[in-house]
């Protein structure tokens, strides 16, 4: 995916999907807010590595 616009669009859709699923998990009691924070941190690392993004 070399097109910056396509990459940005994909990233925005992915982020919305992940956020919706995490909110649903917290709302249903499947995960706690602390677990959601840990999950997001781990997902970020995986995405940074997978997409080759520089780590901050």
PDB file of N, CA, C and O in Angstrom:
ATOM      1  N   UNK A   1       0.857  -1.173   0.000  1.00  0.00           N
ATOM      2  CA  UNK A   1       0.000   0.000   0.000  1.00  0.00           C
ATOM      3  C   UNK A   1       0.897   1.228   0.000  1.00  0.00           C
ATOM      4  O   UNK A   1       1.289   1.709   1.063  1.00  0.00           O
ATOM      5  N   UNK A   2       1.213   1.722  -1.142  1.00  0.00           N
ATOM      6  CA  UNK A   2       2.153   2.846  -1.248  1.00  0.00           C
ATOM      7  C   UNK A   2       1.450   4.204  -1.316  1.00  0.00           C
ATOM      8  O   UNK A   2       2.062   5.225  -1.003  1.00  0.00           O
ATOM      9  N   UNK A   3       0.189   4.232  -1.717  1.00  0.00           N
ATOM     10  CA  UNK A   3      -0.546   5.484  -1.836  1.00  0.00           C
ATOM     11  C   UNK A   3      -0.833   6.045  -0.442  1.00  0.00           C
ATOM     12  O   UNK A   3      -1.530   5.400   0.342  1.00  0.00           O
ATOM     13  N   UNK A   4      -0.312   7.228  -0.116  1.00  0.00           N
ATOM     14  CA  UNK A   4      -0.523   7.792   1.223  1.00  0.00           C
ATOM     15  C   UNK A   4      -1.999   8.005   1.557  1.00  0.00           C
ATOM     16  O   UNK A   4      -2.401   7.810   2.704  1.00  0.00           O
ATOM     17  N   UNK A   5      -2.808   8.401   0.581  1.00  0.00           N
ATOM     18  CA  UNK A   5      -4.233   8.603   0.848  1.00  0.00           C
ATOM     19  C   UNK A   5      -4.923   7.286   1.160  1.00  0.00           C
ATOM     20  O   UNK A   5      -5.748   7.215   2.071  1.00  0.00           O
ATOM     21  N   UNK A   6      -4.590   6.246   0.411  1.00  0.00           N
ATOM     22  CA  UNK A   6      -5.181   4.936   0.663  1.00  0.00           C
ATOM     23  C   UNK A   6      -4.754   4.416   2.026  1.00  0.00           C
ATOM     24  O   UNK A   6      -5.558   3.831   2.751  1.00  0.00           O
ATOM     25  N   UNK A   7      -3.502   4.624   2.373  1.00  0.00           N
ATOM     26  CA  UNK A   7      -2.997   4.180   3.680  1.00  0.00           C
ATOM     27  C   UNK A   7      -3.702   4.922   4.809  1.00  0.00           C
ATOM     28  O   UNK A   7      -4.078   4.315   5.812  1.00  0.00           O
ATOM     29  N   UNK A   8      -3.883   6.226   4.653  1.00  0.00           N
ATOM     30  CA  UNK A   8      -4.559   7.022   5.681  1.00  0.00           C
ATOM     31  C   UNK A   8      -6.017   6.594   5.823  1.00  0.00           C
ATOM     32  O   UNK A   8      -6.537   6.507   6.935  1.00  0.00           O
ATOM     33  N   UNK A   9      -6.666   6.332   4.707  1.00  0.00           N
ATOM     34  CA  UNK A   9      -8.063   5.893   4.750  1.00  0.00           C
ATOM     35  C   UNK A   9      -8.178   4.535   5.438  1.00  0.00           C
ATOM     36  O   UNK A   9      -9.057   4.330   6.275  1.00  0.00           O
ATOM     37  N   UNK A  10      -7.289   3.608   5.082  1.00  0.00           N
ATOM     38  CA  UNK A  10      -7.298   2.289   5.706  1.00  0.00           C
ATOM     39  C   UNK A  10      -7.061   2.418   7.204  1.00  0.00           C
ATOM     40  O   UNK A  10      -7.756   1.788   8.001  1.00  0.00           O
ATOM     41  N   UNK A  11      -6.094   3.221   7.585  1.00  0.00           N
ATOM     42  CA  UNK A  11      -5.758   3.389   9.002  1.00  0.00           C
ATOM     43  C   UNK A  11      -6.934   3.972   9.781  1.00  0.00           C
ATOM     44  O   UNK A  11      -7.208   3.548  10.903  1.00  0.00           O
ATOM     45  N   UNK A  12      -7.629   4.941   9.189  1.00  0.00           N
ATOM     46  CA  UNK A  12      -8.775   5.552   9.857  1.00  0.00           C
ATOM     47  C   UNK A  12      -9.907   4.538  10.036  1.00  0.00           C
ATOM     48  O   UNK A  12     -10.520   4.472  11.101  1.00  0.00           O
ATOM     49  N   UNK A  13     -10.181   3.752   9.000  1.00  0.00           N
ATOM     50  CA  UNK A  13     -11.233   2.736   9.104  1.00  0.00           C
ATOM     51  C   UNK A  13     -10.852   1.671  10.126  1.00  0.00           C
ATOM     52  O   UNK A  13     -11.692   1.233  10.912  1.00  0.00           O
ATOM     53  N   UNK A  14      -9.603   1.259  10.117  1.00  0.00           N
ATOM     54  CA  UNK A  14      -9.139   0.252  11.071  1.00  0.00           C
ATOM     55  C   UNK A  14      -9.274   0.779  12.501  1.00  0.00           C
ATOM     56  O   UNK A  14      -9.746   0.067  13.387  1.00  0.00           O
ATOM     57  N   UNK A  15      -8.864   2.013  12.716  1.00  0.00           N
ATOM     58  CA  UNK A  15      -8.938   2.603  14.056  1.00  0.00           C
ATOM     59  C   UNK A  15     -10.386   2.692  14.536  1.00  0.00           C
ATOM     60  O   UNK A  15     -10.673   2.418  15.701  1.00  0.00           O
ATOM     61  N   UNK A  16     -11.297   3.075  13.638  1.00  0.00           N
ATOM     62  CA  UNK A  16     -12.714   3.143  14.013  1.00  0.00           C
ATOM     63  C   UNK A  16     -13.247   1.761  14.388  1.00  0.00           C
ATOM     64  O   UNK A  16     -13.977   1.613  15.368  1.00  0.00           O
ATOM     65  N   UNK A  17     -12.882   0.765  13.608  1.00  0.00           N
ATOM     66  CA  UNK A  17     -13.347  -0.601  13.876  1.00  0.00           C
ATOM     67  C   UNK A  17     -12.831  -1.102  15.221  1.00  0.00           C
ATOM     68  O   UNK A  17     -13.590  -1.655  16.017  1.00  0.00           O
ATOM     69  N   UNK A  18     -11.545  -0.907  15.466  1.00  0.00           N
ATOM     70  CA  UNK A  18     -10.961  -1.347  16.735  1.00  0.00           C
ATOM     71  C   UNK A  18     -11.621  -0.613  17.898  1.00  0.00           C
ATOM     72  O   UNK A  18     -11.956  -1.235  18.906  1.00  0.00           O
ATOM     73  N   UNK A  19     -11.811   0.684  17.778  1.00  0.00           N
ATOM     74  CA  UNK A  19     -12.435   1.468  18.842  1.00  0.00           C
ATOM     75  C   UNK A  19     -13.858   0.986  19.120  1.00  0.00           C
ATOM     76  O   UNK A  19     -14.250   0.855  20.279  1.00  0.00           O
ATOM     77  N   UNK A  20     -14.625   0.724  18.076  1.00  0.00           N
ATOM     78  CA  UNK A  20     -16.000   0.241  18.249  1.00  0.00           C
ATOM     79  C   UNK A  20     -16.018  -1.107  18.957  1.00  0.00           C
ATOM     80  O   UNK A  20     -16.832  -1.329  19.853  1.00  0.00           O
ATOM     81  N   UNK A  21     -15.129  -2.001  18.561  1.00  0.00           N
ATOM     82  CA  UNK A  21     -15.088  -3.330  19.168  1.00  0.00           C
ATOM     83  C   UNK A  21     -14.652  -3.259  20.631  1.00  0.00           C
ATOM     84  O   UNK A  21     -15.183  -3.981  21.474  1.00  0.00           O
ATOM     85  N   UNK A  22     -13.705  -2.407  20.926  1.00  0.00           N
ATOM     86  CA  UNK A  22     -13.250  -2.270  22.312  1.00  0.00           C
ATOM     87  C   UNK A  22     -14.344  -1.652  23.171  1.00  0.00           C
ATOM     88  O   UNK A  22     -14.572  -2.098  24.295  1.00  0.00           O
ATOM     89  N   UNK A  23     -15.023  -0.629  22.656  1.00  0.00           N
ATOM     90  CA  UNK A  23     -16.145  -0.039  23.401  1.00  0.00           C
ATOM     91  C   UNK A  23     -17.224  -1.090  23.667  1.00  0.00           C
ATOM     92  O   UNK A  23     -17.785  -1.153  24.760  1.00  0.00           O
ATOM     93  N   UNK A  24     -17.506  -1.909  22.657  1.00  0.00           N
ATOM     94  CA  UNK A  24     -18.511  -2.961  22.827  1.00  0.00           C
ATOM     95  C   UNK A  24     -18.054  -3.969  23.879  1.00  0.00           C
ATOM     96  O   UNK A  24     -18.858  -4.425  24.693  1.00  0.00           O
ATOM     97  N   UNK A  25     -16.776  -4.316  23.868  1.00  0.00           N
ATOM     98  CA  UNK A  25     -16.247  -5.251  24.862  1.00  0.00           C
ATOM     99  C   UNK A  25     -16.344  -4.715  26.267  1.00  0.00           C
ATOM    100  O   UNK A  25     -16.705  -5.440  27.194  1.00  0.00           O
ATOM    101  N   UNK A  26     -16.025  -3.446  26.429  1.00  0.00           N
ATOM    102  CA  UNK A  26     -16.126  -2.823  27.749  1.00  0.00           C
ATOM    103  C   UNK A  26     -17.599  -2.743  28.160  1.00  0.00           C
ATOM    104  O   UNK A  26     -17.949  -3.050  29.300  1.00  0.00           O
ATOM    105  N   UNK A  27     -18.448  -2.332  27.232  1.00  0.00           N
ATOM    106  CA  UNK A  27     -19.876  -2.199  27.523  1.00  0.00           C
ATOM    107  C   UNK A  27     -20.536  -3.507  27.916  1.00  0.00           C
ATOM    108  O   UNK A  27     -21.443  -3.524  28.749  1.00  0.00           O
ATOM    109  N   UNK A  28     -20.092  -4.587  27.329  1.00  0.00           N
ATOM    110  CA  UNK A  28     -20.691  -5.890  27.630  1.00  0.00           C
ATOM    111  C   UNK A  28     -20.062  -6.548  28.855  1.00  0.00           C
ATOM    112  O   UNK A  28     -20.566  -7.555  29.352  1.00  0.00           O
ATOM    113  N   UNK A  29     -18.970  -5.982  29.334  1.00  0.00           N
ATOM    114  CA  UNK A  29     -18.288  -6.557  30.488  1.00  0.00           C
ATOM    115  C   UNK A  29     -17.286  -7.642  30.120  1.00  0.00           C
ATOM    116  O   UNK A  29     -16.727  -8.299  30.998  1.00  0.00           O
ATOM    117  N   UNK A  30     -17.056  -7.830  28.816  1.00  0.00           N
ATOM    118  CA  UNK A  30     -16.105  -8.852  28.381  1.00  0.00           C
ATOM    119  C   UNK A  30     -14.676  -8.486  28.756  1.00  0.00           C
ATOM    120  O   UNK A  30     -13.867  -9.364  29.055  1.00  0.00           O
ATOM    121  N   UNK A  31     -14.364  -7.198  28.740  1.00  0.00           N
ATOM    122  CA  UNK A  31     -13.048  -6.706  29.142  1.00  0.00           C
ATOM    123  C   UNK A  31     -13.223  -5.465  29.998  1.00  0.00           C
ATOM    124  O   UNK A  31     -14.237  -4.772  29.917  1.00  0.00           O
ATOM    125  N   UNK A  32     -12.225  -5.200  30.812  1.00  0.00           N
ATOM    126  CA  UNK A  32     -12.251  -3.991  31.633  1.00  0.00           C
ATOM    127  C   UNK A  32     -11.555  -2.855  30.877  1.00  0.00           C
ATOM    128  O   UNK A  32     -10.916  -3.077  29.849  1.00  0.00           O
ATOM    129  N   UNK A  33     -11.689  -1.658  31.395  1.00  0.00           N
ATOM    130  CA  UNK A  33     -11.016  -0.515  30.780  1.00  0.00           C
ATOM    131  C   UNK A  33      -9.497  -0.704  30.828  1.00  0.00           C
ATOM    132  O   UNK A  33      -8.797  -0.343  29.882  1.00  0.00           O
ATOM    133  N   UNK A  34      -8.993  -1.266  31.919  1.00  0.00           N
ATOM    134  CA  UNK A  34      -7.545  -1.503  32.033  1.00  0.00           C
ATOM    135  C   UNK A  34      -7.089  -2.532  30.998  1.00  0.00           C
ATOM    136  O   UNK A  34      -6.029  -2.377  30.391  1.00  0.00           O
ATOM    137  N   UNK A  35      -7.883  -3.574  30.799  1.00  0.00           N
ATOM    138  CA  UNK A  35      -7.545  -4.576  29.788  1.00  0.00           C
ATOM    139  C   UNK A  35      -7.587  -3.970  28.387  1.00  0.00           C
ATOM    140  O   UNK A  35      -6.775  -4.316  27.529  1.00  0.00           O
ATOM    141  N   UNK A  36      -8.528  -3.075  28.165  1.00  0.00           N
ATOM    142  CA  UNK A  36      -8.622  -2.407  26.868  1.00  0.00           C
ATOM    143  C   UNK A  36      -7.385  -1.564  26.600  1.00  0.00           C
ATOM    144  O   UNK A  36      -6.879  -1.543  25.478  1.00  0.00           O
ATOM    145  N   UNK A  37      -6.893  -0.870  27.622  1.00  0.00           N
ATOM    146  CA  UNK A  37      -5.685  -0.069  27.472  1.00  0.00           C
ATOM    147  C   UNK A  37      -4.487  -0.949  27.123  1.00  0.00           C
ATOM    148  O   UNK A  37      -3.683  -0.599  26.259  1.00  0.00           O
ATOM    149  N   UNK A  38      -4.375  -2.082  27.791  1.00  0.00           N
ATOM    150  CA  UNK A  38      -3.275  -3.012  27.521  1.00  0.00           C
ATOM    151  C   UNK A  38      -3.387  -3.567  26.101  1.00  0.00           C
ATOM    152  O   UNK A  38      -2.392  -3.663  25.383  1.00  0.00           O
ATOM    153  N   UNK A  39      -4.592  -3.925  25.712  1.00  0.00           N
ATOM    154  CA  UNK A  39      -4.822  -4.439  24.361  1.00  0.00           C
ATOM    155  C   UNK A  39      -4.424  -3.410  23.310  1.00  0.00           C
ATOM    156  O   UNK A  39      -3.749  -3.745  22.337  1.00  0.00           O
ATOM    157  N   UNK A  40      -4.836  -2.168  23.501  1.00  0.00           N
ATOM    158  CA  UNK A  40      -4.484  -1.116  22.547  1.00  0.00           C
ATOM    159  C   UNK A  40      -2.974  -0.907  22.461  1.00  0.00           C
ATOM    160  O   UNK A  40      -2.434  -0.696  21.375  1.00  0.00           O
ATOM    161  N   UNK A  41      -2.303  -0.965  23.595  1.00  0.00           N
ATOM    162  CA  UNK A  41      -0.851  -0.798  23.585  1.00  0.00           C
ATOM    163  C   UNK A  41      -0.185  -1.913  22.793  1.00  0.00           C
ATOM    164  O   UNK A  41       0.745  -1.667  22.024  1.00  0.00           O
ATOM    165  N   UNK A  42      -0.658  -3.131  22.981  1.00  0.00           N
ATOM    166  CA  UNK A  42      -0.072  -4.273  22.259  1.00  0.00           C
ATOM    167  C   UNK A  42      -0.382  -4.215  20.763  1.00  0.00           C
ATOM    168  O   UNK A  42       0.474  -4.517  19.931  1.00  0.00           O
ATOM    169  N   UNK A  43      -1.604  -3.826  20.432  1.00  0.00           N
ATOM    170  CA  UNK A  43      -1.981  -3.716  19.022  1.00  0.00           C
ATOM    171  C   UNK A  43      -1.130  -2.645  18.336  1.00  0.00           C
ATOM    172  O   UNK A  43      -0.699  -2.825  17.197  1.00  0.00           O
ATOM    173  N   UNK A  44      -0.894  -1.548  19.022  1.00  0.00           N
ATOM    174  CA  UNK A  44      -0.088  -0.476  18.441  1.00  0.00           C
ATOM    175  C   UNK A  44       1.320  -0.959  18.098  1.00  0.00           C
ATOM    176  O   UNK A  44       1.843  -0.661  17.024  1.00  0.00           O
ATOM    177  N   UNK A  45       1.925  -1.706  19.018  1.00  0.00           N
ATOM    178  CA  UNK A  45       3.266  -2.236  18.776  1.00  0.00           C
ATOM    179  C   UNK A  45       3.258  -3.150  17.555  1.00  0.00           C
ATOM    180  O   UNK A  45       4.132  -3.052  16.693  1.00  0.00           O
ATOM    181  N   UNK A  46       2.277  -4.031  17.484  1.00  0.00           N
ATOM    182  CA  UNK A  46       2.186  -4.948  16.351  1.00  0.00           C
ATOM    183  C   UNK A  46       2.018  -4.196  15.032  1.00  0.00           C
ATOM    184  O   UNK A  46       2.657  -4.528  14.034  1.00  0.00           O
ATOM    185  N   UNK A  47       1.163  -3.193  15.039  1.00  0.00           N
ATOM    186  CA  UNK A  47       0.956  -2.420  13.811  1.00  0.00           C
ATOM    187  C   UNK A  47       2.198  -1.636  13.424  1.00  0.00           C
ATOM    188  O   UNK A  47       2.553  -1.578  12.247  1.00  0.00           O
ATOM    189  N   UNK A  48       2.853  -1.039  14.391  1.00  0.00           N
ATOM    190  CA  UNK A  48       4.079  -0.295  14.106  1.00  0.00           C
ATOM    191  C   UNK A  48       5.117  -1.219  13.466  1.00  0.00           C
ATOM    192  O   UNK A  48       5.769  -0.848  12.489  1.00  0.00           O
ATOM    193  N   UNK A  49       5.260  -2.399  14.013  1.00  0.00           N
ATOM    194  CA  UNK A  49       6.217  -3.360  13.467  1.00  0.00           C
ATOM    195  C   UNK A  49       5.790  -3.853  12.099  1.00  0.00           C
ATOM    196  O   UNK A  49       6.606  -3.945  11.182  1.00  0.00           O
ATOM    197  N   UNK A  50       4.510  -4.170  11.961  1.00  0.00           N
ATOM    198  CA  UNK A  50       3.999  -4.724  10.709  1.00  0.00           C
ATOM    199  C   UNK A  50       4.015  -3.746   9.558  1.00  0.00           C
ATOM    200  O   UNK A  50       4.272  -4.122   8.414  1.00  0.00           O
ATOM    201  N   UNK A  51       3.744  -2.500   9.859  1.00  0.00           N
ATOM    202  CA  UNK A  51       3.704  -1.479   8.804  1.00  0.00           C
ATOM    203  C   UNK A  51       5.049  -0.789   8.629  1.00  0.00           C
ATOM    204  O   UNK A  51       5.223   0.013   7.711  1.00  0.00           O
ATOM    205  N   UNK A  52       5.987  -1.094   9.492  1.00  0.00           N
ATOM    206  CA  UNK A  52       7.311  -0.496   9.366  1.00  0.00           C
ATOM    207  C   UNK A  52       7.347   0.955   9.770  1.00  0.00           C
ATOM    208  O   UNK A  52       8.235   1.699   9.354  1.00  0.00           O
ATOM    209  N   UNK A  53       6.379   1.368  10.587  1.00  0.00           N
ATOM    210  CA  UNK A  53       6.339   2.759  11.041  1.00  0.00           C
ATOM    211  C   UNK A  53       7.426   2.977  12.095  1.00  0.00           C
ATOM    212  O   UNK A  53       7.696   2.090  12.905  1.00  0.00           O
ATOM    213  N   UNK A  54       8.043   4.148  12.083  1.00  0.00           N
ATOM    214  CA  UNK A  54       9.042   4.426  13.114  1.00  0.00           C
ATOM    215  C   UNK A  54       8.384   4.505  14.474  1.00  0.00           C
ATOM    216  O   UNK A  54       7.280   5.032  14.604  1.00  0.00           O
ATOM    217  N   UNK A  55       9.052   3.985  15.486  1.00  0.00           N
ATOM    218  CA  UNK A  55       8.508   4.031  16.837  1.00  0.00           C
ATOM    219  C   UNK A  55       8.889   5.340  17.495  1.00  0.00           C
ATOM    220  O   UNK A  55      10.017   5.818  17.371  1.00  0.00           O
ATOM    221  N   UNK A  56       7.923   5.908  18.197  1.00  0.00           N
ATOM    222  CA  UNK A  56       8.169   7.189  18.878  1.00  0.00           C
ATOM    223  C   UNK A  56       8.749   6.989  20.246  1.00  0.00           C
ATOM    224  O   UNK A  56       9.015   7.962  20.952  1.00  0.00           O
TER     225      UNK A  56
END
